[in-house]
């Protein structure tokens, strides 16, 4: 996680507040037994109050998202939301229109966080790790991509964008390797 410091705007779920500003910290807390921050809440039923919170409850407060960005929405667990439009100026701060499952709703920018990037899809064969979202060139110059399918547990590959191609990574490496990422 990015280090949070004094002056940073942060999102929080403390006392139903969506955001605030760090006014002190991080500092070791003898009472809590871990690093803490002092945050002045900007909204919620206890707005304006300074509170000590665990650092992991906060994330950097991001105010701009491009349409199509996947976000997590405070208080709404489950599948990510997709930013449709915004930001717009509202009485309680900037907001976006986000959608999930065919439903679009307005959402405070303070209550949105970018979805953590998905880990790379990889497959290890003969000591080499292959990125299943990349293309690879064989020793004679042909370029292969992964089809997204597996045959007997081994990723299927194709040169011709044929999703039903029966060639597998181990066959191509053995017959045409080594493979080099394009």
C-alpha positions as CSV (number, residue, x, y, z in Angstrom):
1,X,0.0,0.0,0.0
2,X,1.1,3.6,-0.6
3,X,2.4,5.3,2.5
4,X,-0.2,7.7,3.9
5,X,1.1,11.0,5.4
6,X,-0.2,14.2,7.0
7,X,-2.4,16.2,4.6
8,X,-3.4,13.2,2.5
9,X,-7.1,12.8,1.8
10,X,-8.2,9.3,2.7
11,X,-11.2,7.1,2.4
12,X,-12.5,5.4,5.5
13,X,-15.4,3.4,6.7
14,X,-15.1,4.7,10.3
15,X,-18.3,5.9,11.9
16,X,-20.0,5.6,8.5
17,X,-17.8,8.5,7.2
18,X,-16.5,8.1,3.6
19,X,-13.5,10.4,3.8
20,X,-11.3,12.7,5.8
21,X,-7.9,14.3,6.0
22,X,-4.8,12.9,7.9
23,X,-3.8,15.5,10.5
24,X,-1.2,13.4,12.4
25,X,0.7,10.2,11.8
26,X,1.3,7.5,11.2
27,X,2.5,7.0,14.8
28,X,2.9,4.0,17.1
29,X,-0.1,3.6,19.3
30,X,0.4,2.1,22.7
31,X,-3.3,1.6,23.2
32,X,-4.0,0.0,19.8
33,X,-0.7,-1.9,19.5
34,X,-0.1,-0.9,15.9
35,X,0.6,2.1,13.8
36,X,-2.3,4.6,13.7
37,X,-3.4,7.8,12.0
38,X,-5.4,10.8,13.3
39,X,-8.0,11.7,10.8
40,X,-10.4,14.6,10.7
41,X,-13.6,13.2,9.2
42,X,-15.2,15.3,6.5
43,X,-18.6,13.7,6.5
44,X,-20.8,11.1,8.3
45,X,-22.6,11.3,11.6
46,X,-19.4,12.3,13.4
47,X,-17.9,14.7,10.8
48,X,-15.4,17.2,12.1
49,X,-14.2,14.8,14.8
50,X,-10.6,13.7,15.1
51,X,-10.3,10.0,15.4
52,X,-7.5,7.4,15.7
53,X,-7.9,4.6,13.2
54,X,-5.8,1.6,12.0
55,X,-3.9,2.5,8.9
56,X,-5.3,-0.4,7.0
57,X,-8.8,1.1,7.1
58,X,-7.8,3.9,4.9
59,X,-6.7,4.1,1.3
60,X,-5.6,7.1,-0.7
61,X,-8.6,9.2,-1.6
62,X,-8.7,9.3,-5.4
63,X,-10.9,11.9,-7.0
64,X,-10.7,11.1,-10.7
65,X,-11.6,7.9,-12.6
66,X,-11.9,7.5,-16.3
67,X,-15.1,6.0,-17.7
68,X,-14.7,2.2,-17.8
69,X,-12.5,2.0,-14.7
70,X,-13.5,-0.8,-12.3
71,X,-14.0,0.4,-8.7
72,X,-15.0,-0.9,-5.3
73,X,-17.8,1.0,-3.7
74,X,-17.9,1.6,0.1
75,X,-20.6,-0.4,1.8
76,X,-21.3,-2.5,-1.4
77,X,-19.3,-5.7,-1.3
78,X,-19.2,-8.1,-4.2
79,X,-18.4,-7.6,-7.8
80,X,-16.7,-4.4,-8.9
81,X,-18.6,-1.4,-10.2
82,X,-17.7,0.3,-13.5
83,X,-17.4,4.0,-13.8
84,X,-19.9,5.3,-16.4
85,X,-19.5,9.1,-16.1
86,X,-18.1,11.8,-13.9
87,X,-16.9,13.4,-11.9
88,X,-19.7,15.7,-11.3
89,X,-19.9,18.5,-8.6
90,X,-22.3,17.7,-5.9
91,X,-23.3,19.4,-2.6
92,X,-21.3,16.7,-0.6
93,X,-18.4,16.6,-3.0
94,X,-17.6,15.0,-6.3
95,X,-19.6,12.0,-7.5
96,X,-19.7,9.6,-10.3
97,X,-22.3,7.4,-12.0
98,X,-21.3,3.8,-11.6
99,X,-23.0,0.6,-12.7
100,X,-23.1,-3.1,-11.8
101,X,-25.4,-5.8,-13.1
102,X,-27.4,-3.4,-15.3
103,X,-28.0,-0.9,-12.5
104,X,-26.5,2.6,-12.6
105,X,-26.3,4.8,-9.4
106,X,-24.6,7.9,-8.3
107,X,-21.6,7.3,-5.9
108,X,-19.5,9.7,-3.9
109,X,-15.9,9.9,-5.2
110,X,-14.8,9.5,-1.6
111,X,-16.4,6.1,-1.3
112,X,-14.8,4.7,-4.5
113,X,-11.4,2.8,-4.7
114,X,-9.7,1.4,-7.8
115,X,-10.0,-2.3,-8.0
116,X,-6.6,-3.9,-7.3
117,X,-5.1,-5.1,-10.5
118,X,-5.6,-8.7,-11.4
119,X,-2.6,-10.9,-10.9
120,X,-0.9,-11.9,-14.1
121,X,-2.1,-15.3,-15.5
122,X,1.0,-17.4,-15.8
123,X,2.0,-20.9,-16.5
124,X,5.4,-22.5,-15.8
125,X,6.8,-25.0,-18.2
126,X,10.3,-26.5,-18.1
127,X,11.5,-23.8,-15.7
128,X,10.2,-20.8,-17.7
129,X,7.2,-18.8,-16.7
130,X,4.9,-17.7,-19.5
131,X,2.5,-14.8,-19.3
132,X,-0.8,-16.2,-20.7
133,X,-1.9,-12.7,-21.8
134,X,1.2,-12.2,-24.0
135,X,2.3,-13.3,-27.4
136,X,5.5,-15.3,-28.0
137,X,7.7,-15.8,-31.1
138,X,9.2,-19.2,-31.9
139,X,12.7,-19.8,-33.4
140,X,11.5,-19.4,-37.0
141,X,9.5,-16.2,-36.4
142,X,6.0,-17.5,-36.0
143,X,4.0,-15.7,-33.3
144,X,1.7,-17.6,-30.9
145,X,-1.0,-16.4,-28.5
146,X,-2.7,-18.4,-25.8
147,X,-6.3,-19.4,-26.6
148,X,-7.6,-19.3,-23.0
149,X,-8.2,-23.0,-23.1
150,X,-6.3,-25.9,-21.5
151,X,-5.7,-29.3,-22.9
152,X,-4.8,-31.9,-20.3
153,X,-3.9,-29.0,-18.0
154,X,-1.5,-27.4,-20.5
155,X,-2.4,-24.0,-22.1
156,X,-3.5,-24.2,-25.7
157,X,-1.8,-21.8,-28.2
158,X,-2.5,-20.7,-31.8
159,X,-0.8,-18.8,-34.6
160,X,-4.0,-18.1,-36.4
161,X,-6.4,-16.8,-33.8
162,X,-8.1,-20.2,-33.8
163,X,-9.6,-20.8,-30.3
164,X,-10.0,-24.5,-31.1
165,X,-6.4,-25.1,-32.1
166,X,-5.2,-28.3,-30.5
167,X,-1.5,-27.2,-30.1
168,X,-0.3,-26.8,-26.6
169,X,2.5,-24.8,-25.1
170,X,4.7,-27.8,-24.4
171,X,4.3,-29.1,-28.0
172,X,5.4,-25.7,-29.4
173,X,8.3,-25.2,-27.0
174,X,9.5,-28.8,-27.7
175,X,9.2,-28.5,-31.5
176,X,9.8,-24.8,-32.2
177,X,11.3,-23.3,-29.1
178,X,12.7,-21.5,-27.5
179,X,9.9,-18.9,-27.3
180,X,10.5,-15.2,-26.9
181,X,8.0,-12.8,-25.6
182,X,6.9,-10.3,-28.3
